[in-house]
């Protein structure tokens, strides 16, 4: 399972299953999931499930990733350089999954004027 970290602290993890992909937020219990997409009942971890490219909501994911970065920054005092955008992180996550997800993300970004 690929884990994405910031200054040595785990931030996100990607779980690949047969019929879906979970994007795990290591400290997701602290986050406020837009549109109710954040799932889980554990003490710390929450996840977003994707069964198809159509499930990708770039705006909601960007909001969650921004919240996760801010929470980690406040908790551990990590510094996030301004040139590291969450869309680049999101693209990296989907590129790890498959070309299909990466293509779907690019298509959604283009249709929303985010290219």
Secondary structure, 3 states (H helix, E strand, C coil): CEEEEECCEEEEEEEECCCCEEEEECCHHHCCCHHHCCECCCCCCEEEEECCHHHCCHHHHHHHHHHHHHHHHHHHCCCCCCCCCHHHHHHHHHHHHCHHHHHHHHHHHHHCCCC
